[in-house]
């Protein structure tokens, strides 16, 4: 490759045992009374569970049943009959069982002594009465339905105005930038699609990606759809496949609101950014994230092999999807710092996702400092100039860009670069491979001077050249 090349229940009381105990004769009143056969009481059947109250909870170690994914809370598995329901909002989602809590204690058989028996019955009655009273009060409160409790559904809707968006918030940025974002619907003789762009002048110039509009380059059509619903035909002013920048223009549209440009050279890793566009034809979409990396060499854009774009991109985790291409990436001041251009979307091994790529949290934007220069040149001349050094490069085994060929009379030859040299830095930017060198050169303008550091620690001063971009 050459540098020139565009390379996812309350516990039940044991009423039966209570009544059986209450019927036992008082030994102090009738000493001859025969005590009941203890074995009868021992064999008395325990009351059946109340079928109206389903068992709740899941014992530890019980086999979990998968929750119903269409249920708000999922299907609860059966378990201990008198376990308190546990409040676990995520149990349905993850199929997590509730931990059992101790059930009601087993009733102790009363002593045959009369005083102890009466006292035991009294205490039991007190406990049951207190529990029943509490339960009745609880049920009454729950069924009161609008008694003395607060119910948001019965409250009047607030008429208080929403306060203005705080300066520097994503909301404020969305209000500022959204009116300047345009959906571009393109069609060619055999292809059609849609993308995004943003207004840069009151007289109708719109900046976008080359790969958004290239299908309409030869007799196709472009329709610009504005946030207020206005539609207007647009024409291509010029495009640059090597930087993936293009400019289109609309006429007869009033009240256009140009964006404000920022300085992408000041973009920092971790900085909050906001992405705008029309992903999957959903015009007016706004997402936010951070800058994940800067100076990321990325190939994207042009569909033909020798026009593949190599750019020194801003990497972001703001959601970018097909249709976002050409839309602005802004800082929290609402200034454009990049043009959404490409995403990394690994294909699914299950065979799904083999169509359009979708967001995986790795998106790339063209730095506006580079795109601004290209767009200005296109508006002025209809063409773009590519920055170059005139050398063929490849990845070096030890890292860096290996010079494989030097063109006669090129800036590389004039600077003293030779075949076999390995470039490891451009100014203060580390170069890891050939794409890194190509991207670093193309972010600069023709006639800029740069310092190349070689693997043997030599440095070379070079004046960058410029040549017209060949557009097909």
C-alpha positions as MATLAB code, in Angstrom:
seq = 'XXXXXXXXXXXXXXXXXXXXXXXXXXXXXXXXXXXXXXXXXXXXXXXXXXXXXXXXXXXXXXXXXXXXXXXXXXXXXXXXXXXXXXXXXXXXXXXXXXXXXXXXXXXXXXXXXXXXXXXXXXXXXXXXXXXXXXXXXXXXXXXXXXXXXXXXXXXXXXXXXXXXXXXXXXXXXXXXXXXXXXXXXXXXXXXXXXXXXXXXXXXXXXXXXXXXXXXXXXXXXXXXXXXXXXXXXXXXXXXXXXXXXXXXXXXXXXXXXXXXXXXXXXXXXXXXXXXXXXXXXXXXXXXXXXXXXXXXXXXXXXXXXXXXXXXXXXXXXXXXXXXXXXXXXXXXXXXXXXXXXXXXXXXXXXXXXXXXXXXXXXXXXXXXXXXXXXXXXXXXXXXXXXXXXXXXXXXXXXXXXXXXXXXXXXXXXXXXXXXXXXXXXXXXXXXXXXXXXXXXXXXXXXXXXXXXXXXXXXXXXXXXXXXXXXXX';
ca = [
       0.000    0.000    0.000;
       1.279    3.459   -0.784;
       0.697    6.574    1.233;
      -0.893    7.963   -1.850;
      -3.241    5.019   -2.167;
      -6.659    5.317   -0.564;
      -6.017    2.034    0.968;
     -27.887   -8.365   24.584;
     -48.710  -15.367   53.462;
     -49.077  -14.716   56.629;
     -48.420  -17.880   58.771;
     -51.505  -19.910   59.650;
     -52.363  -20.566   63.370;
     -52.806  -24.205   64.287;
     -56.517  -23.910   65.177;
     -56.976  -27.700   65.531;
     -54.341  -28.058   68.206;
     -55.631  -24.940   69.960;
     -59.201  -26.291   70.141;
     -58.027  -29.698   71.215;
     -56.108  -28.145   74.062;
     -59.093  -25.979   75.074;
     -61.268  -29.105   75.453;
     -58.890  -30.736   77.914;
     -60.468  -31.101   81.471;
     -59.199  -28.940   84.309;
     -57.327  -31.243   86.691;
     -57.813  -28.853   89.673;
     -61.633  -29.070   89.396;
     -61.955  -32.835   88.785;
     -59.041  -34.800   90.103;
     -60.724  -38.028   88.979;
     -61.138  -36.906   85.450;
     -59.297  -39.145   83.113;
     -56.838  -37.404   80.922;
     -57.273  -37.879   77.202;
     -55.058  -40.389   75.507;
     -51.976  -38.552   74.459;
     -51.614  -40.767   71.478;
     -54.893  -39.454   70.028;
     -53.597  -35.923   70.155;
     -50.300  -36.989   68.801;
     -51.974  -38.638   65.825;
     -54.486  -35.851   65.191;
     -54.071  -34.656   61.639;
     -52.667  -31.207   61.113;
     -54.826  -28.731   59.257;
     -54.448  -28.588   55.536;
     -52.922  -25.557   53.988;
     -55.271  -22.879   52.813;
     -55.579  -23.382   49.083;
     -56.558  -19.762   48.682;
     -53.107  -18.676   49.725;
     -50.438  -20.024   47.436;
     -47.101  -20.956   48.886;
     -44.379  -18.392   48.449;
     -40.661  -18.361   48.521;
     -38.161  -20.852   47.315;
     -36.074  -23.054   49.601;
     -32.346  -22.882   49.245;
     -31.157  -25.463   46.787;
     -34.553  -25.863   45.138;
     -34.427  -26.162   41.389;
     -35.150  -22.842   39.761;
     -37.742  -22.605   37.041;
     -37.083  -20.110   34.306;
     -39.185  -16.962   34.710;
     -41.811  -15.985   32.221;
     -40.068  -13.317   30.157;
     -43.373  -11.677   29.237;
     -44.491  -11.362   32.883;
     -43.768   -8.247   34.919;
     -42.243  -10.281   37.710;
     -41.852  -13.763   36.264;
     -43.470  -17.015   37.342;
     -42.724  -17.854   40.989;
     -41.743  -21.433   41.810;
     -43.404  -23.258   44.721;
     -41.595  -23.894   47.991;
     -42.089  -23.599   51.742;
     -45.790  -22.825   52.413;
     -45.420  -20.060   54.992;
     -42.388  -18.156   53.824;
     -42.506  -14.404   53.831;
     -42.362  -13.065   50.265;
     -39.052  -11.405   49.603;
     -38.914   -8.113   47.749;
     -36.507   -8.822   44.920;
     -37.203   -6.649   41.882;
     -34.627   -8.437   39.757;
     -35.670  -12.005   40.620;
     -37.760  -12.351   37.484;
     -35.059  -11.084   35.205;
     -32.285  -13.248   36.504;
     -34.367  -16.172   37.809;
     -33.045  -15.678   41.332;
     -34.982  -17.539   44.055;
     -35.975  -15.950   47.335;
     -34.215  -16.984   50.512;
     -36.624  -18.784   52.899;
     -37.321  -17.217   56.297;
     -38.273  -19.248   59.416;
     -41.922  -20.420   59.373;
     -44.325  -20.260   62.339;
     -42.899  -22.100   65.369;
     -44.460  -25.466   66.225;
     -47.033  -25.149   69.058;
     -45.761  -26.721   72.310;
     -48.087  -29.301   73.913;
     -49.422  -27.792   77.201;
     -48.641  -29.436   80.564;
     -51.329  -31.491   82.321;
     -51.240  -29.032   85.264;
     -54.468  -26.992   85.413;
     -52.901  -23.612   86.088;
     -50.391  -24.028   83.383;
     -53.036  -25.178   80.934;
     -55.275  -22.147   81.487;
     -52.339  -19.823   81.326;
     -51.146  -21.457   78.131;
     -54.582  -21.092   76.528;
     -54.769  -17.469   77.598;
     -51.380  -16.679   76.149;
     -52.215  -18.479   72.940;
     -55.515  -16.608   72.637;
     -53.674  -13.354   73.187;
     -51.173  -14.131   70.517;
     -53.803  -15.237   68.019;
     -56.082  -12.312   68.794;
     -53.278   -9.822   68.452;
     -52.149  -11.370   65.195;
     -55.669  -11.482   63.803;
     -56.284   -7.892   64.769;
     -53.107   -6.804   63.048;
     -53.926   -8.820   59.970;
     -57.477   -7.452   59.762;
     -56.192   -3.913   60.111;
     -53.601   -4.504   57.422;
     -56.149   -5.982   55.005;
     -58.592   -3.153   55.687;
     -55.897   -0.605   54.981;
     -54.908   -2.304   51.772;
     -58.498   -2.524   50.546;
     -59.486    0.980   51.563;
     -58.593    2.152   48.075;
     -58.246    5.893   48.317;
     -58.926    6.235   52.034;
     -56.415    8.408   53.799;
     -53.380    7.316   51.817;
     -51.648    9.219   49.038;
     -52.444    8.158   45.478;
     -50.523    9.854   42.717;
     -53.158    8.841   40.185;
     -55.699   11.062   41.944;
     -53.501   14.137   41.983;
     -53.887   16.996   39.498;
     -51.271   17.287   36.802;
     -48.700   19.953   37.552;
     -48.879   23.031   35.395;
     -45.519   24.336   36.498;
     -43.253   25.131   33.553;
     -40.190   22.965   33.014;
     -37.069   24.911   33.967;
     -34.618   25.746   31.203;
     -31.950   23.182   30.387;
     -28.774   23.817   32.383;
     -25.934   25.191   30.326;
     -23.489   22.488   29.388;
     -26.055   19.682   29.626;
     -26.854   17.228   26.853;
     -30.382   18.678   26.816;
     -29.050   22.161   26.172;
     -26.772   20.883   23.431;
     -29.672   19.051   21.782;
     -31.762   22.226   21.782;
     -28.937   24.188   20.231;
     -27.725   21.790   17.570;
     -30.798   19.793   16.471;
     -32.262   22.576   14.293;
     -29.086   22.469   12.197;
     -29.093   18.715   11.510;
     -30.449   17.444    8.211;
     -31.540   14.013    6.989;
     -30.274   13.241    3.507;
     -32.243   10.768    1.373;
     -30.155    9.675   -1.606;
     -30.863    7.547   -4.649;
     -28.777    6.382   -7.581;
     -29.421    4.258  -10.616;
     -29.034    1.030   -8.647;
     -28.722    2.066   -5.005;
     -30.493    4.197   -2.472;
     -30.000    5.081    1.164;
     -30.043    7.826    3.721;
     -27.638    9.622    5.992;
     -27.181   12.881    7.799;
     -25.558   16.255    7.420;
     -25.397   19.628    9.106;
     -25.885   23.177    7.919;
     -22.766   25.305    7.817;
     -24.094   28.444    6.095;
     -27.276   30.440    5.782;
     -27.111   30.136    2.012;
     -27.597   26.355    2.016;
     -24.236   24.581    2.286;
     -24.421   21.263    4.135;
     -21.451   19.125    5.186;
     -21.748   15.342    5.177;
     -19.751   12.187    4.367;
     -18.654   11.259    0.898;
     -19.990    7.717    1.357;
     -23.459    9.145    2.112;
     -23.828   10.940   -1.206;
     -21.562    9.047   -3.594;
     -24.387    6.809   -4.900;
     -26.050    9.956   -6.236;
     -22.891   11.305   -7.821;
     -23.705   10.209  -11.362;
     -27.232   11.265  -12.204;
     -28.778   10.370   -8.840;
     -30.849   12.519   -6.514;
     -30.495   13.900   -2.994;
     -33.357   15.210   -0.857;
     -32.622   17.209    2.283;
     -35.218   16.875    5.048;
     -35.030   19.572    7.730;
     -36.235   19.277   11.364;
     -39.351   21.348   10.668;
     -40.370   18.951    7.884;
     -39.184   21.131    5.035;
     -37.871   19.131    2.089;
     -35.634   20.420   -0.634;
     -33.509   18.909   -3.398;
     -29.781   19.118   -2.872;
     -26.879   18.966   -5.287;
     -23.324   17.801   -4.758;
     -20.838   20.644   -4.640;
     -17.818   18.389   -4.261;
     -16.536   15.388   -2.405;
     -13.284   13.905   -1.188;
     -13.129   10.098   -0.844;
      -9.712   10.276    0.814;
     -11.075   12.181    3.817;
     -14.711   11.002    3.444;
     -15.942   14.590    3.365;
     -18.535   16.013    0.974;
     -20.521   19.210    0.622;
     -24.038   19.511   -0.808;
     -26.180   22.593   -1.296;
     -29.893   23.397   -1.139;
     -31.592   26.467   -2.561;
     -34.700   28.386   -1.585;
     -34.780   27.273    2.054;
     -35.180   30.076    4.547;
     -34.200   30.442    8.192;
     -31.333   27.990    8.050;
     -29.355   27.730   11.305;
     -25.662   26.973   10.811;
     -23.757   25.057   13.455;
     -20.880   26.429   15.494;
     -17.547   24.740   14.904;
     -15.157   23.828   17.698;
     -11.487   22.895   17.764;
     -11.073   19.136   17.520;
      -7.365   19.480   18.328;
      -8.438   20.231   21.928;
     -10.589   17.106   22.234;
      -9.632   15.039   25.296;
     -10.172   11.388   26.189;
     -13.058   11.129   28.670;
     -14.696   14.317   27.423;
     -18.497   14.118   26.998;
     -19.699   14.345   23.423;
     -23.116   14.291   21.750;
     -23.925   12.625   18.426;
     -26.719   13.693   16.105;
     -28.240   12.062   13.044;
     -30.905    9.859   11.504;
     -30.056    6.241   12.394;
     -32.296    3.769   10.561;
     -34.290    6.751    9.229;
     -35.115    7.929   12.774;
     -34.518   11.589   12.136;
     -33.639   13.862   15.024;
     -31.944   11.201   17.108;
     -29.563   12.414   19.828;
     -27.146   10.179   21.754;
     -24.274   10.933   24.084;
     -21.100    9.328   25.347;
     -17.457   10.128   25.852;
     -14.359   10.417   23.757;
     -12.757    6.983   24.016;
      -9.591    7.767   22.074;
      -8.107   10.295   19.685;
      -5.822    9.935   16.675;
      -7.259    6.487   15.921;
      -6.258    5.389   12.402;
      -9.418    4.048   10.758;
     -10.275    2.865    7.276;
     -13.816    3.734    6.310;
     -15.904    5.418    3.692;
     -15.312    4.844    0.004;
     -16.585    1.558   -1.355;
     -13.994    1.133   -4.122;
     -10.697   -0.434   -3.100;
      -8.305    2.370   -4.017;
     -10.454    5.069   -2.407;
     -10.743    3.574    1.054;
     -10.537    6.402    3.512;
      -7.793    6.411    6.099;
      -8.473    9.007    8.761;
      -7.080    9.958   12.129;
     -10.392    9.595   13.927;
     -12.005   10.568   17.201;
     -13.258    7.347   18.816;
     -16.463    7.571   20.884;
     -18.914    5.262   22.668;
     -21.870    7.519   21.826;
     -24.314    5.343   19.884;
     -23.702    5.688   16.162;
     -25.663    3.534   13.722;
     -26.289    3.395    9.965;
     -27.877    6.707    9.066;
     -25.822    8.668   11.587;
     -23.070    9.069    9.004;
     -22.488   12.697    8.152;
     -24.112   13.988   11.329;
     -22.221   16.176   13.789;
     -20.406   15.096   16.926;
     -20.328   17.986   19.397;
     -18.849   18.960   22.727;
     -20.999   20.198   25.648;
     -20.734   23.735   24.358;
     -22.697   22.605   21.318;
     -19.697   23.055   19.037;
     -19.048   20.538   16.288;
     -15.796   18.655   16.868;
     -16.283   15.828   14.407;
     -18.348   14.222   11.653;
     -19.820   10.785   12.451;
     -18.373    8.504    9.832;
     -17.781    4.876   10.811;
     -18.504    2.219   13.412;
     -16.878   -1.016   14.457;
     -19.510   -3.774   14.508;
     -18.289   -7.376   14.732;
     -20.504   -9.860   12.955;
     -22.418  -12.337   15.085;
     -21.176  -15.920   15.094;
     -24.811  -17.080   15.298;
     -25.455  -15.797   11.830;
     -27.475  -12.834   13.022;
     -26.439   -9.306   12.288;
     -25.013  -10.134    8.905;
     -26.852   -7.234    7.308;
     -26.313   -3.655    8.332;
     -23.723   -3.034   10.997;
     -25.039   -1.704   14.301;
     -23.591    0.121   17.270;
     -21.193   -1.794   19.499;
     -20.021    1.235   21.452;
     -17.132    1.897   19.106;
     -17.754    4.747   16.703;
     -15.462    7.064   14.810;
     -15.703   10.670   13.726;
     -13.576   12.757   11.378;
     -11.958   15.595   13.346;
     -13.589   18.856   12.317;
     -10.248   20.618   12.052;
      -9.415   18.360    9.135;
     -12.906   18.353    7.631;
     -13.195   22.134    7.839;
     -10.213   22.675    5.599;
     -11.498   20.162    3.053;
     -15.037   21.579    3.060;
     -13.771   25.130    2.601;
     -11.711   24.066   -0.370;
     -14.629   22.195   -1.927;
     -16.925   25.221   -1.556;
     -14.288   27.460   -3.019;
     -13.110   25.314   -5.915;
     -15.427   22.319   -6.137;
     -12.475   20.044   -5.507;
     -10.232   18.879   -2.689;
      -6.496   18.568   -2.385;
      -4.892   15.568   -0.771;
      -1.844   15.901    1.452;
       0.904   13.429    0.635;
       4.637   12.703    0.942;
       5.101   10.484   -2.093;
       6.215    7.240   -0.498;
       4.923    3.674   -0.454;
       4.539    2.366    3.089;
       3.802   -0.919    4.886;
       3.633   -2.125    8.470;
       7.037   -2.668   10.035;
       7.489   -5.875   12.024;
       8.865   -4.016   14.997;
       6.161   -1.310   14.799;
       6.017    1.843   12.766;
       5.682    2.496    9.042;
       8.228    0.920    6.732;
       9.185    2.964    3.667;
       9.016    0.585    0.700;
       9.147    3.034   -2.174;
      10.109    6.666   -2.678;
       8.800    8.487   -5.724;
      11.272   10.626   -7.637;
      10.928   14.326   -6.948;
       8.450   13.737   -4.112;
       8.502   15.478   -0.724;
       9.800   12.208    0.733;
      12.797   12.162   -1.585;
      13.508   15.802   -1.021;
      13.460   15.245    2.753;
      15.909   12.381    2.466;
      13.653    9.421    3.219;
      14.990    6.153    1.857;
      13.662    2.679    1.248;
      13.997    0.677    4.468;
      13.529    3.623    6.802;
      10.920    3.078    9.521;
       8.902    6.104   10.673;
       7.927    5.846   14.356;
       6.708    9.385   15.039;
       5.238   12.390   13.223;
       5.992   15.362   15.402;
       4.886   14.086   18.853;
       2.420   11.498   17.556;
       3.505    7.860   17.814;
       3.165    5.854   14.609;
       2.339    2.151   15.103;
       1.776    1.096   11.492;
       1.392    2.251    7.926;
      -2.199    3.457    8.394;
      -1.031    5.550   11.307;
       1.442    7.379    9.072;
      -1.083    7.891    6.263;
      -3.687    9.237    8.724;
      -1.181   11.560   10.380;
      -0.121   13.032    7.052;
      -3.674   13.542    5.810;
      -4.729   15.475    8.902;
      -2.247   18.147    7.895;
      -2.493   20.625    5.080;
      -0.274   20.847    2.010;
       2.862   22.886    2.627;
       2.757   22.158    6.373;
       6.086   21.149    7.855;
       6.487   18.052   10.010;
       9.234   16.219   11.828;
       9.553   12.499   11.162;
      11.354   10.366   13.741;
      12.905    7.153   12.462;
      13.531    3.867   14.271;
      17.237    4.640   14.487;
      16.383    7.909   16.319;
      17.238   10.092   13.345;
      14.819   12.930   12.608;
      13.874   14.316    9.219;
      12.179   17.603    8.457;
       9.650   17.332    5.634;
       7.432   19.796    3.811;
       4.172   18.083    2.919;
       2.939   18.135   -0.628;
      -0.536   18.432   -2.104;
      -2.205   16.874   -5.136;
      -5.748   17.002   -6.540;
      -8.056   14.250   -5.302;
      -9.218   11.963   -8.072;
     -12.967   11.439   -7.779;
     -14.670    8.636   -9.669;
];
